[in-house]
């Protein structure tokens, strides 16, 4: 069995939301990447040096608090997508 790699410049745009929950009440919400470059989401500001901060307001009637997501990107510039073949 052989593992083949295909190098891909950057990452494809991902229109699927990341699923998060409000840190205060647990209500789920969808978080979408702010652009094609920043497609890794975290709640920790220090995870990515070059990040975009996006605040999401909880839609629960009794909450309404702000949840912050930091969107970062991979600095490698390319990734390997591999698959096994016979």
Secondary structure, DSSP 8 states (H G I E B T S, - for coil): -EEEEEEEES-----S-EEEE-TTT--EEEE--SSSS--EEES-GGG-SS-EEEEEE---TTT--EEEEEEE--TTSEEEEEEEE-
